């Protein structure tokens, strides 16, 4: 299923709620029109013989629909503001994560090639995938990975990712030869 079709079927899309509110508004207008016609006797065979109790029930239904429209409108506006806030928060978090990763890579003094490889590594690509993307031999990528591990103080991918996660959480452990972090 394409992403565009998936978005159209997503019940959390605002246009779906707007359409429901529009249908409810139309129903409320029909109920109100019918109620006024009943009370004025326009539909009765003889003037003054409106439907009385039936018209009041229609009026209550129309009022309930109007109240629901107001409530749904308020909820829709709140949800749209909440969504915008969450999207802004996510964008800030993504930028912060990228800043931490960039800072760590800079601290490790990675070469441009190592920086590319490290970026692909963080994204979860395999050595073969990195080599294919960079147009390099797997042996070259493995050598660059070893240089990244050495410079970061990690011995494998898991340790490297752990270092980055610790750094993101503010719990960065100093590298074995990083005396400034230990005594600073």
TIVO-2410 file (N, C-alpha, C; in nm, 3 decimals):
# residues 184
REC num residu      c1      c2      c3 atome chaine
REC   1      X   0.085  -0.118   0.000     N      A
REC   1      X   0.000   0.000   0.000    CA      A
REC   1      X   0.089   0.123   0.000     C      A
REC   2      X   0.059   0.217  -0.087     N      A
REC   2      X   0.142   0.337  -0.096    CA      A
REC   2      X   0.123   0.426   0.026     C      A
REC   3      X   0.224   0.509   0.053     N      A
REC   3      X   0.218   0.599   0.168    CA      A
REC   3      X   0.103   0.698   0.153     C      A
REC   4      X   0.079   0.749   0.032     N      A
REC   4      X  -0.027   0.846   0.009    CA      A
REC   4      X  -0.164   0.786   0.040     C      A
REC   5      X  -0.188   0.664  -0.006     N      A
REC   5      X  -0.315   0.597   0.020    CA      A
REC   5      X  -0.330   0.568   0.170     C      A
REC   6      X  -0.222   0.531   0.233     N      A
REC   6      X  -0.222   0.503   0.376    CA      A
REC   6      X  -0.262   0.628   0.455     C      A
REC   7      X  -0.207   0.746   0.416     N      A
REC   7      X  -0.240   0.872   0.482    CA      A
REC   7      X  -0.387   0.905   0.466     C      A
REC   8      X  -0.445   0.877   0.348     N      A
REC   8      X  -0.586   0.908   0.326    CA      A
REC   8      X  -0.675   0.824   0.414     C      A
REC   9      X  -0.633   0.705   0.453     N      A
REC   9      X  -0.715   0.616   0.533    CA      A
REC   9      X  -0.687   0.628   0.682     C      A
REC  10      X  -0.595   0.711   0.719     N      A
REC  10      X  -0.558   0.728   0.860    CA      A
REC  10      X  -0.667   0.806   0.933     C      A
REC  11      X  -0.735   0.745   1.033     N      A
REC  11      X  -0.843   0.814   1.102    CA      A
REC  11      X  -0.796   0.932   1.187     C      A
REC  12      X  -0.667   0.950   1.202     N      A
REC  12      X  -0.619   1.062   1.282    CA      A
REC  12      X  -0.598   1.187   1.198     C      A
REC  13      X  -0.622   1.178   1.066     N      A
REC  13      X  -0.606   1.294   0.980    CA      A
REC  13      X  -0.718   1.393   1.010     C      A
REC  14      X  -0.687   1.522   1.019     N      A
REC  14      X  -0.788   1.622   1.055    CA      A
REC  14      X  -0.903   1.632   0.955     C      A
REC  15      X  -0.879   1.607   0.828     N      A
REC  15      X  -0.986   1.623   0.730    CA      A
REC  15      X  -1.100   1.525   0.754     C      A
REC  16      X  -1.070   1.410   0.812     N      A
REC  16      X  -1.176   1.312   0.842    CA      A
REC  16      X  -1.267   1.369   0.950     C      A
REC  17      X  -1.209   1.426   1.055     N      A
REC  17      X  -1.290   1.486   1.161    CA      A
REC  17      X  -1.367   1.607   1.109     C      A
REC  18      X  -1.305   1.684   1.023     N      A
REC  18      X  -1.373   1.800   0.965    CA      A
REC  18      X  -1.493   1.753   0.883     C      A
REC  19      X  -1.477   1.645   0.808     N      A
REC  19      X  -1.589   1.591   0.729    CA      A
REC  19      X  -1.702   1.543   0.819     C      A
REC  20      X  -1.668   1.476   0.929     N      A
REC  20      X  -1.770   1.430   1.025    CA      A
REC  20      X  -1.844   1.550   1.084     C      A
REC  21      X  -1.770   1.652   1.121     N      A
REC  21      X  -1.833   1.773   1.176    CA      A
REC  21      X  -1.924   1.837   1.072     C      A
REC  22      X  -1.883   1.841   0.948     N      A
REC  22      X  -1.966   1.899   0.841    CA      A
REC  22      X  -2.095   1.820   0.824     C      A
REC  23      X  -2.087   1.687   0.826     N      A
REC  23      X  -2.207   1.603   0.814    CA      A
REC  23      X  -2.299   1.629   0.933     C      A
REC  24      X  -2.242   1.639   1.052     N      A
REC  24      X  -2.324   1.667   1.170    CA      A
REC  24      X  -2.391   1.805   1.159     C      A
REC  25      X  -2.319   1.902   1.107     N      A
REC  25      X  -2.376   2.036   1.091    CA      A
REC  25      X  -2.492   2.031   0.992     C      A
REC  26      X  -2.478   1.955   0.884     N      A
REC  26      X  -2.586   1.940   0.786    CA      A
REC  26      X  -2.708   1.874   0.851     C      A
REC  27      X  -2.684   1.769   0.929     N      A
REC  27      X  -2.795   1.702   0.999    CA      A
REC  27      X  -2.863   1.797   1.096     C      A
REC  28      X  -2.786   1.875   1.168     N      A
REC  28      X  -2.843   1.970   1.262    CA      A
REC  28      X  -2.928   2.073   1.188     C      A
REC  29      X  -2.882   2.119   1.072     N      A
REC  29      X  -2.959   2.216   0.994    CA      A
REC  29      X  -3.090   2.155   0.946     C      A
REC  30      X  -3.087   2.029   0.902     N      A
REC  30      X  -3.209   1.960   0.858    CA      A
REC  30      X  -3.305   1.947   0.975     C      A
REC  31      X  -3.256   1.904   1.090     N      A
REC  31      X  -3.342   1.890   1.209    CA      A
REC  31      X  -3.403   2.026   1.247     C      A
REC  32      X  -3.322   2.131   1.249     N      A
REC  32      X  -3.373   2.263   1.287    CA      A
REC  32      X  -3.477   2.311   1.186     C      A
REC  33      X  -3.447   2.293   1.058     N      A
REC  33      X  -3.544   2.334   0.955    CA      A
REC  33      X  -3.675   2.260   0.969     C      A
REC  34      X  -3.666   2.128   0.990     N      A
REC  34      X  -3.787   2.048   1.007    CA      A
REC  34      X  -3.863   2.089   1.133     C      A
REC  35      X  -3.788   2.116   1.240     N      A
REC  35      X  -3.852   2.157   1.366    CA      A
REC  35      X  -3.928   2.289   1.347     C      A
REC  36      X  -3.865   2.387   1.282     N      A
REC  36      X  -3.932   2.515   1.260    CA      A
REC  36      X  -4.054   2.498   1.170     C      A
REC  37      X  -4.040   2.411   1.070     N      A
REC  37      X  -4.154   2.384   0.982    CA      A
REC  37      X  -4.267   2.319   1.061     C      A
REC  38      X  -4.235   2.225   1.149     N      A
REC  38      X  -4.337   2.158   1.230    CA      A
REC  38      X  -4.405   2.256   1.324     C      A
REC  39      X  -4.325   2.340   1.391     N      A
REC  39      X  -4.382   2.433   1.488    CA      A
REC  39      X  -4.467   2.542   1.421     C      A
REC  40      X  -4.430   2.579   1.299     N      A
REC  40      X  -4.506   2.683   1.231    CA      A
REC  40      X  -4.627   2.625   1.159     C      A
REC  41      X  -4.636   2.494   1.151     N      A
REC  41      X  -4.750   2.429   1.088    CA      A
REC  41      X  -4.741   2.424   0.938     C      A
REC  42      X  -4.624   2.451   0.880     N      A
REC  42      X  -4.611   2.453   0.734    CA      A
REC  42      X  -4.633   2.315   0.674     C      A
REC  43      X  -4.602   2.211   0.746     N      A
REC  43      X  -4.616   2.076   0.690    CA      A
REC  43      X  -4.753   2.017   0.719     C      A
REC  44      X  -4.826   2.077   0.809     N      A
REC  44      X  -4.958   2.022   0.846    CA      A
REC  44      X  -5.059   2.053   0.736     C      A
REC  45      X  -5.162   1.972   0.730     N      A
REC  45      X  -5.267   1.992   0.629    CA      A
REC  45      X  -5.342   2.121   0.657     C      A
REC  46      X  -5.362   2.149   0.786     N      A
REC  46      X  -5.432   2.272   0.823    CA      A
REC  46      X  -5.339   2.356   0.909     C      A
REC  47      X  -5.341   2.489   0.892     N      A
REC  47      X  -5.256   2.575   0.973    CA      A
REC  47      X  -5.279   2.554   1.122     C      A
REC  48      X  -5.172   2.559   1.199     N      A
REC  48      X  -5.181   2.546   1.345    CA      A
REC  48      X  -5.178   2.405   1.395     C      A
REC  49      X  -5.167   2.309   1.308     N      A
REC  49      X  -5.162   2.170   1.353    CA      A
REC  49      X  -5.021   2.113   1.341     C      A
REC  50      X  -4.922   2.183   1.395     N      A
REC  50      X  -4.783   2.135   1.394    CA      A
REC  50      X  -4.770   2.008   1.475     C      A
REC  51      X  -4.653   1.948   1.475     N      A
REC  51      X  -4.634   1.819   1.540    CA      A
REC  51      X  -4.596   1.831   1.686     C      A
REC  52      X  -4.592   1.946   1.744     N      A
REC  52      X  -4.566   1.968   1.885    CA      A
REC  52      X  -4.454   1.886   1.945     C      A
REC  53      X  -4.487   1.774   2.015     N      A
REC  53      X  -4.383   1.696   2.085    CA      A
REC  53      X  -4.274   1.644   1.990     C      A
REC  54      X  -4.313   1.604   1.870     N      A
REC  54      X  -4.214   1.554   1.773    CA      A
REC  54      X  -4.117   1.666   1.736     C      A
REC  55      X  -4.167   1.785   1.722     N      A
REC  55      X  -4.082   1.899   1.687    CA      A
REC  55      X  -3.984   1.928   1.801     C      A
REC  56      X  -4.031   1.915   1.924     N      A
REC  56      X  -3.940   1.939   2.037    CA      A
REC  56      X  -3.829   1.834   2.045     C      A
REC  57      X  -3.862   1.710   2.012     N      A
REC  57      X  -3.760   1.604   2.009    CA      A
REC  57      X  -3.657   1.636   1.900     C      A
REC  58      X  -3.705   1.680   1.782     N      A
REC  58      X  -3.613   1.719   1.676    CA      A
REC  58      X  -3.526   1.837   1.719     C      A
REC  59      X  -3.588   1.929   1.793     N      A
REC  59      X  -3.512   2.045   1.843    CA      A
REC  59      X  -3.403   2.002   1.940     C      A
REC  60      X  -3.436   1.910   2.029     N      A
REC  60      X  -3.336   1.859   2.123    CA      A
REC  60      X  -3.224   1.786   2.049     C      A
REC  61      X  -3.261   1.710   1.947     N      A
REC  61      X  -3.160   1.639   1.869    CA      A
REC  61      X  -3.069   1.740   1.798     C      A
REC  62      X  -3.127   1.845   1.744     N      A
REC  62      X  -3.047   1.947   1.677    CA      A
REC  62      X  -2.955   2.018   1.776     C      A
REC  63      X  -3.004   2.048   1.893     N      A
REC  63      X  -2.921   2.113   1.996    CA      A
REC  63      X  -2.807   2.020   2.038     C      A
REC  64      X  -2.838   1.890   2.054     N      A
REC  64      X  -2.734   1.793   2.090    CA      A
REC  64      X  -2.629   1.785   1.980     C      A
REC  65      X  -2.672   1.786   1.855     N      A
REC  65      X  -2.577   1.783   1.744    CA      A
REC  65      X  -2.491   1.908   1.743     C      A
REC  66      X  -2.551   2.023   1.766     N      A
REC  66      X  -2.474   2.148   1.769    CA      A
REC  66      X  -2.373   2.147   1.883     C      A
REC  67      X  -2.415   2.096   2.000     N      A
REC  67      X  -2.322   2.087   2.114    CA      A
REC  67      X  -2.207   1.993   2.079     C      A
REC  68      X  -2.238   1.881   2.014     N      A
REC  68      X  -2.133   1.786   1.974    CA      A
REC  68      X  -2.037   1.851   1.875     C      A
REC  69      X  -2.090   1.930   1.784     N      A
REC  69      X  -2.006   1.999   1.686    CA      A
REC  69      X  -1.909   2.094   1.756     C      A
REC  70      X  -1.959   2.170   1.852     N      A
REC  70      X  -1.874   2.263   1.926    CA      A
REC  70      X  -1.765   2.186   2.002     C      A
REC  71      X  -1.804   2.079   2.070     N      A
REC  71      X  -1.707   1.999   2.146    CA      A
REC  71      X  -1.604   1.936   2.053     C      A
REC  72      X  -1.650   1.878   1.942     N      A
REC  72      X  -1.557   1.816   1.847    CA      A
REC  72      X  -1.462   1.919   1.787     C      A
REC  73      X  -1.514   2.037   1.758     N      A
REC  73      X  -1.430   2.143   1.705    CA      A
REC  73      X  -1.320   2.182   1.802     C      A
REC  74      X  -1.356   2.194   1.928     N      A
REC  74      X  -1.256   2.227   2.031    CA      A
REC  74      X  -1.153   2.116   2.045     C      A
REC  75      X  -1.200   1.992   2.045     N      A
REC  75      X  -1.108   1.878   2.056    CA      A
REC  75      X  -1.016   1.872   1.935     C      A
REC  76      X  -1.072   1.895   1.816     N      A
REC  76      X  -0.990   1.894   1.693    CA      A
REC  76      X  -0.882   2.002   1.700     C      A
REC  77      X  -0.918   2.121   1.744     N      A
REC  77      X  -0.819   2.228   1.754    CA      A
REC  77      X  -0.711   2.191   1.856     C      A
REC  78      X  -0.751   2.132   1.971     N      A
REC  78      X  -0.653   2.091   2.072    CA      A
REC  78      X  -0.560   1.985   2.014     C      A
REC  79      X  -0.618   1.887   1.943     N      A
REC  79      X  -0.536   1.781   1.885    CA      A
REC  79      X  -0.438   1.835   1.781     C      A
REC  80      X  -0.482   1.930   1.702     N      A
REC  80      X  -0.392   1.988   1.602    CA      A
REC  80      X  -0.280   2.067   1.667     C      A
REC  81      X  -0.312   2.142   1.776     N      A
REC  81      X  -0.206   2.213   1.849    CA      A
REC  81      X  -0.111   2.113   1.914     C      A
REC  82      X  -0.164   2.006   1.970     N      A
REC  82      X  -0.082   1.903   2.035    CA      A
REC  82      X   0.010   1.836   1.933     C      A
REC  83      X  -0.044   1.805   1.817     N      A
REC  83      X   0.037   1.743   1.711    CA      A
REC  83      X   0.151   1.836   1.670     C      A
REC  84      X   0.121   1.964   1.653     N      A
REC  84      X   0.225   2.061   1.615    CA      A
REC  84      X   0.332   2.069   1.724     C      A
REC  85      X   0.290   2.067   1.850     N      A
REC  85      X   0.386   2.071   1.962    CA      A
REC  85      X   0.473   1.945   1.962     C      A
REC  86      X   0.413   1.829   1.943     N      A
REC  86      X   0.489   1.705   1.943    CA      A
REC  86      X   0.586   1.699   1.824     C      A
REC  87      X   0.543   1.748   1.709     N      A
REC  87      X   0.632   1.751   1.593    CA      A
REC  87      X   0.750   1.843   1.617     C      A
REC  88      X   0.724   1.957   1.682     N      A
REC  88      X   0.833   2.051   1.713    CA      A
REC  88      X   0.929   1.987   1.815     C      A
REC  89      X   0.872   1.918   1.914     N      A
REC  89      X   0.956   1.851   2.014    CA      A
REC  89      X   1.040   1.741   1.951     C      A
REC  90      X   0.980   1.665   1.861     N      A
REC  90      X   1.053   1.559   1.792    CA      A
REC  90      X   1.166   1.618   1.709     C      A
REC  91      X   1.137   1.727   1.641     N      A
REC  91      X   1.240   1.792   1.560    CA      A
REC  91      X   1.356   1.840   1.647     C      A
REC  92      X   1.325   1.896   1.763     N      A
REC  92      X   1.429   1.941   1.857    CA      A
REC  92      X   1.511   1.822   1.908     C      A
REC  93      X   1.441   1.714   1.940     N      A
REC  93      X   1.511   1.594   1.990    CA      A
REC  93      X   1.602   1.536   1.882     C      A
REC  94      X   1.554   1.533   1.759     N      A
REC  94      X   1.636   1.481   1.650    CA      A
REC  94      X   1.761   1.567   1.632     C      A
REC  95      X   1.744   1.698   1.640     N      A
REC  95      X   1.859   1.788   1.626    CA      A
REC  95      X   1.957   1.767   1.740     C      A
REC  96      X   1.905   1.748   1.862     N      A
REC  96      X   1.992   1.726   1.978    CA      A
REC  96      X   2.070   1.596   1.965     C      A
REC  97      X   2.004   1.491   1.919     N      A
REC  97      X   2.071   1.362   1.899    CA      A
REC  97      X   2.182   1.379   1.794     C      A
REC  98      X   2.151   1.447   1.685     N      A
REC  98      X   2.251   1.468   1.581    CA      A
REC  98      X   2.368   1.550   1.634     C      A
REC  99      X   2.339   1.650   1.718     N      A
REC  99      X   2.446   1.731   1.777    CA      A
REC  99      X   2.538   1.646   1.864     C      A
REC 100      X   2.480   1.557   1.943     N      A
REC 100      X   2.561   1.470   2.029    CA      A
REC 100      X   2.649   1.379   1.944     C      A
REC 101      X   2.590   1.321   1.840     N      A
REC 101      X   2.667   1.232   1.753    CA      A
REC 101      X   2.779   1.310   1.684     C      A
REC 102      X   2.746   1.429   1.631     N      A
REC 102      X   2.849   1.511   1.565    CA      A
REC 102      X   2.961   1.549   1.662     C      A
REC 103      X   2.925   1.582   1.786     N      A
REC 103      X   3.025   1.619   1.886    CA      A
REC 103      X   3.117   1.501   1.917     C      A
REC 104      X   3.059   1.384   1.933     N      A
REC 104      X   3.141   1.265   1.961    CA      A
REC 104      X   3.234   1.235   1.843     C      A
REC 105      X   3.179   1.242   1.722     N      A
REC 105      X   3.262   1.217   1.604    CA      A
REC 105      X   3.376   1.319   1.598     C      A
REC 106      X   3.348   1.444   1.630     N      A
REC 106      X   3.453   1.547   1.630    CA      A
REC 106      X   3.556   1.518   1.739     C      A
REC 107      X   3.511   1.475   1.857     N      A
REC 107      X   3.602   1.441   1.967    CA      A
REC 107      X   3.694   1.326   1.928     C      A
REC 108      X   3.646   1.236   1.843     N      A
REC 108      X   3.726   1.121   1.803    CA      A
REC 108      X   3.819   1.155   1.688     C      A
REC 109      X   3.811   1.276   1.636     N      A
REC 109      X   3.896   1.322   1.524    CA      A
REC 109      X   3.891   1.227   1.405     C      A
REC 110      X   3.770   1.196   1.361     N      A
REC 110      X   3.752   1.106   1.248    CA      A
REC 110      X   3.788   1.177   1.117     C      A
REC 111      X   3.846   1.102   1.025     N      A
REC 111      X   3.872   1.156   0.891    CA      A
REC 111      X   3.737   1.165   0.819     C      A
REC 112      X   3.730   1.238   0.707     N      A
REC 112      X   3.603   1.245   0.632    CA      A
REC 112      X   3.549   1.107   0.593     C      A
REC 113      X   3.638   1.018   0.551     N      A
REC 113      X   3.594   0.882   0.513    CA      A
REC 113      X   3.541   0.807   0.635     C      A
REC 114      X   3.612   0.819   0.747     N      A
REC 114      X   3.567   0.753   0.870    CA      A
REC 114      X   3.435   0.813   0.918     C      A
REC 115      X   3.419   0.942   0.898     N      A
REC 115      X   3.295   1.008   0.936    CA      A
REC 115      X   3.178   0.951   0.856     C      A
REC 116      X   3.197   0.932   0.726     N      A
REC 116      X   3.094   0.871   0.642    CA      A
REC 116      X   3.060   0.730   0.693     C      A
REC 117      X   3.163   0.651   0.715     N      A
REC 117      X   3.143   0.513   0.759    CA      A
REC 117      X   3.074   0.511   0.896     C      A
REC 118      X   3.118   0.597   0.987     N      A
REC 118      X   3.057   0.602   1.120    CA      A
REC 118      X   2.910   0.643   1.112     C      A
REC 119      X   2.879   0.735   1.023     N      A
REC 119      X   2.739   0.778   1.005    CA      A
REC 119      X   2.654   0.662   0.957     C      A
REC 120      X   2.705   0.588   0.859     N      A
REC 120      X   2.631   0.471   0.810    CA      A
REC 120      X   2.620   0.364   0.918     C      A
REC 121      X   2.723   0.349   0.998     N      A
REC 121      X   2.723   0.252   1.106    CA      A
REC 121      X   2.612   0.285   1.206     C      A
REC 122      X   2.602   0.413   1.243     N      A
REC 122      X   2.499   0.456   1.338    CA      A
REC 122      X   2.359   0.430   1.282     C      A
REC 123      X   2.346   0.439   1.151     N      A
REC 123      X   2.217   0.415   1.087    CA      A
REC 123      X   2.184   0.266   1.078     C      A
REC 124      X   2.281   0.181   1.116     N      A
REC 124      X   2.256   0.038   1.122    CA      A
REC 124      X   2.291  -0.040   0.998     C      A
REC 125      X   2.366   0.020   0.906     N      A
REC 125      X   2.402  -0.050   0.784    CA      A
REC 125      X   2.514  -0.151   0.810     C      A
REC 126      X   2.511  -0.259   0.735     N      A
REC 126      X   2.616  -0.362   0.747    CA      A
REC 126      X   2.741  -0.314   0.675     C      A
REC 127      X   2.850  -0.384   0.698     N      A
REC 127      X   2.976  -0.351   0.632    CA      A
REC 127      X   2.959  -0.358   0.480     C      A
REC 128      X   2.893  -0.461   0.430     N      A
REC 128      X   2.871  -0.475   0.286    CA      A
REC 128      X   2.787  -0.360   0.232     C      A
REC 129      X   2.683  -0.320   0.306     N      A
REC 129      X   2.599  -0.209   0.261    CA      A
REC 129      X   2.677  -0.077   0.258     C      A
REC 130      X   2.759  -0.057   0.360     N      A
REC 130      X   2.841   0.065   0.364    CA      A
REC 130      X   2.937   0.067   0.246     C      A
REC 131      X   3.000  -0.047   0.222     N      A
REC 131      X   3.094  -0.056   0.109    CA      A
REC 131      X   3.024  -0.027  -0.023     C      A
REC 132      X   2.905  -0.082  -0.041     N      A
REC 132      X   2.831  -0.060  -0.166    CA      A
REC 132      X   2.793   0.087  -0.181     C      A
REC 133      X   2.747   0.149  -0.075     N      A
REC 133      X   2.708   0.291  -0.081    CA      A
REC 133      X   2.827   0.382  -0.109     C      A
REC 134      X   2.941   0.347  -0.053     N      A
REC 134      X   3.060   0.431  -0.069    CA      A
REC 134      X   3.140   0.395  -0.193     C      A
REC 135      X   3.106   0.285  -0.256     N      A
REC 135      X   3.182   0.240  -0.373    CA      A
REC 135      X   3.321   0.194  -0.333     C      A
REC 136      X   3.332   0.137  -0.214     N      A
REC 136      X   3.461   0.090  -0.161    CA      A
REC 136      X   3.458  -0.061  -0.146     C      A
REC 137      X   3.574  -0.116  -0.125     N      A
REC 137      X   3.584  -0.259  -0.095    CA      A
REC 137      X   3.547  -0.280   0.051     C      A
REC 138      X   3.494  -0.396   0.082     N      A
REC 138      X   3.458  -0.427   0.221    CA      A
REC 138      X   3.581  -0.420   0.312     C      A
REC 139      X   3.695  -0.460   0.260     N      A
REC 139      X   3.819  -0.455   0.339    CA      A
REC 139      X   3.853  -0.311   0.379     C      A
REC 140      X   3.829  -0.217   0.288     N      A
REC 140      X   3.855  -0.076   0.318    CA      A
REC 140      X   3.761  -0.029   0.429     C      A
REC 141      X   3.634  -0.065   0.418     N      A
REC 141      X   3.537  -0.025   0.520    CA      A
REC 141      X   3.573  -0.089   0.654     C      A
REC 142      X   3.616  -0.214   0.653     N      A
REC 142      X   3.656  -0.280   0.778    CA      A
REC 142      X   3.775  -0.208   0.841     C      A
REC 143      X   3.868  -0.165   0.761     N      A
REC 143      X   3.984  -0.091   0.813    CA      A
REC 143      X   3.938   0.042   0.873     C      A
REC 144      X   3.845   0.108   0.805     N      A
REC 144      X   3.792   0.235   0.858    CA      A
REC 144      X   3.714   0.212   0.987     C      A
REC 145      X   3.640   0.103   0.993     N      A
REC 145      X   3.567   0.069   1.116    CA      A
REC 145      X   3.665   0.045   1.232     C      A
REC 146      X   3.773  -0.026   1.204     N      A
REC 146      X   3.872  -0.050   1.308    CA      A
REC 146      X   3.933   0.081   1.357     C      A
REC 147      X   3.958   0.175   1.265     N      A
REC 147      X   4.011   0.306   1.304    CA      A
REC 147      X   3.909   0.382   1.390     C      A
REC 148      X   3.782   0.372   1.355     N      A
REC 148      X   3.676   0.437   1.433    CA      A
REC 148      X   3.670   0.377   1.573     C      A
REC 149      X   3.675   0.244   1.580     N      A
REC 149      X   3.671   0.178   1.711    CA      A
REC 149      X   3.790   0.220   1.797     C      A
REC 150      X   3.906   0.222   1.735     N      A
REC 150      X   4.028   0.261   1.809    CA      A
REC 150      X   4.016   0.404   1.861     C      A
REC 151      X   3.973   0.495   1.776     N      A
REC 151      X   3.964   0.635   1.814    CA      A
REC 151      X   3.855   0.660   1.919     C      A
REC 152      X   3.751   0.579   1.917     N      A
REC 152      X   3.641   0.597   2.011    CA      A
REC 152      X   3.663   0.522   2.142     C      A
REC 153      X   3.756   0.427   2.140     N      A
REC 153      X   3.779   0.345   2.260    CA      A
REC 153      X   3.686   0.226   2.266     C      A
REC 154      X   3.611   0.201   2.158     N      A
REC 154      X   3.521   0.086   2.152    CA      A
REC 154      X   3.591  -0.029   2.082     C      A
REC 155      X   3.541  -0.150   2.105     N      A
REC 155      X   3.601  -0.265   2.037    CA      A
REC 155      X   3.509  -0.325   1.932     C      A
REC 156      X   3.383  -0.279   1.927     N      A
REC 156      X   3.288  -0.330   1.828    CA      A
REC 156      X   3.170  -0.233   1.813     C      A
REC 157      X   3.078  -0.268   1.723     N      A
REC 157      X   2.962  -0.182   1.697    CA      A
REC 157      X   2.879  -0.157   1.822     C      A
REC 158      X   2.855  -0.262   1.895     N      A
REC 158      X   2.770  -0.250   2.014    CA      A
REC 158      X   2.831  -0.152   2.114     C      A
REC 159      X   2.959  -0.162   2.137     N      A
REC 159      X   3.025  -0.070   2.230    CA      A
REC 159      X   3.022   0.073   2.177     C      A
REC 160      X   3.042   0.089   2.048     N      A
REC 160      X   3.037   0.222   1.988    CA      A
REC 160      X   2.897   0.284   2.007     C      A
REC 161      X   2.795   0.206   1.978     N      A
REC 161      X   2.658   0.256   1.996    CA      A
REC 161      X   2.629   0.284   2.144     C      A
REC 162      X   2.683   0.201   2.232     N      A
REC 162      X   2.667   0.223   2.375    CA      A
REC 162      X   2.732   0.354   2.417     C      A
REC 163      X   2.850   0.383   2.363     N      A
REC 163      X   2.918   0.510   2.392    CA      A
REC 163      X   2.832   0.628   2.348     C      A
REC 164      X   2.775   0.618   2.228     N      A
REC 164      X   2.691   0.727   2.178    CA      A
REC 164      X   2.565   0.744   2.262     C      A
REC 165      X   2.504   0.633   2.299     N      A
REC 165      X   2.383   0.640   2.382    CA      A
REC 165      X   2.416   0.697   2.519     C      A
REC 166      X   2.527   0.651   2.579     N      A
REC 166      X   2.568   0.708   2.708    CA      A
REC 166      X   2.590   0.858   2.697     C      A
REC 167      X   2.651   0.900   2.588     N      A
REC 167      X   2.676   1.042   2.567    CA      A
REC 167      X   2.544   1.119   2.554     C      A
REC 168      X   2.447   1.062   2.483     N      A
REC 168      X   2.316   1.125   2.469    CA      A
REC 168      X   2.244   1.137   2.602     C      A
REC 169      X   2.269   1.041   2.689     N      A
REC 169      X   2.205   1.041   2.821    CA      A
REC 169      X   2.285   1.120   2.923     C      A
REC 170      X   2.395   1.181   2.878     N      A
REC 170      X   2.476   1.260   2.970    CA      A
REC 170      X   2.561   1.176   3.062     C      A
REC 171      X   2.586   1.052   3.025     N      A
REC 171      X   2.663   0.960   3.109    CA      A
REC 171      X   2.789   0.914   3.040     C      A
REC 172      X   2.850   1.001   2.963     N      A
REC 172      X   2.969   0.963   2.887    CA      A
REC 172      X   3.080   0.921   2.982     C      A
REC 173      X   3.135   0.804   2.955     N      A
REC 173      X   3.249   0.754   3.031    CA      A
REC 173      X   3.376   0.799   2.961     C      A
REC 174      X   3.475   0.845   3.035     N      A
REC 174      X   3.600   0.886   2.969    CA      A
REC 174      X   3.670   0.767   2.906     C      A
REC 175      X   3.733   0.793   2.792     N      A
REC 175      X   3.812   0.689   2.726    CA      A
REC 175      X   3.932   0.658   2.815     C      A
REC 176      X   3.991   0.538   2.803     N      A
REC 176      X   4.103   0.500   2.890    CA      A
REC 176      X   4.218   0.600   2.887     C      A
REC 177      X   4.242   0.667   2.774     N      A
REC 177      X   4.352   0.762   2.767    CA      A
REC 177      X   4.306   0.908   2.781     C      A
REC 178      X   4.181   0.929   2.820     N      A
REC 178      X   4.124   1.064   2.831    CA      A
REC 178      X   4.139   1.115   2.975     C      A
REC 179      X   4.259   1.159   3.011     N      A
REC 179      X   4.285   1.203   3.149    CA      A
REC 179      X   4.218   1.334   3.180     C      A
REC 180      X   4.195   1.418   3.080     N      A
REC 180      X   4.130   1.548   3.107    CA      A
REC 180      X   3.988   1.528   3.157     C      A
REC 181      X   3.918   1.425   3.108     N      A
REC 181      X   3.782   1.399   3.153    CA      A
REC 181      X   3.781   1.344   3.295     C      A
REC 182      X   3.885   1.266   3.330     N      A
REC 182      X   3.890   1.207   3.463    CA      A
REC 182      X   3.931   1.308   3.568     C      A
REC 183      X   4.025   1.393   3.535     N      A
REC 183      X   4.080   1.484   3.637    CA      A
REC 183      X   4.033   1.627   3.622     C      A
REC 184      X   3.952   1.656   3.516     N      A
REC 184      X   3.911   1.791   3.483    CA      A
REC 184      X   3.804   1.838   3.570     C      A
***
